[in-house]
Amino acid sequence: MLGWSLLFLVIAIIAAIFGFGGIAAASAGIAKILFFIFLVIFLITLFMGMTRRV
């Protein structure tokens, strides 16, 4: 599950680069939303993965 959240975080970062760079200006808002959603999911799964190992 941590791998999936990392994958989605990378996809969101790529979408943000395209959106913020002017290549696809219409997708900038969507990229921001996706970036923050997947960042939160990544942090939650990272925390849960660390607590399960202990």
LINDA-V197680 format. One record per helix or strand of 3 or more residues. SS is the DSSP state (@ for helix, = for strand). FROM is the first residue (numbers start at 1). TO is the last residue. If there is no record, write none. Layout:
BEGIN
ss=SS from=FROM to=TO
ss=SS from=FROM to=TO
END
This chain:
BEGIN
ss=@ from=2 to=20
ss=@ from=25 to=53
END
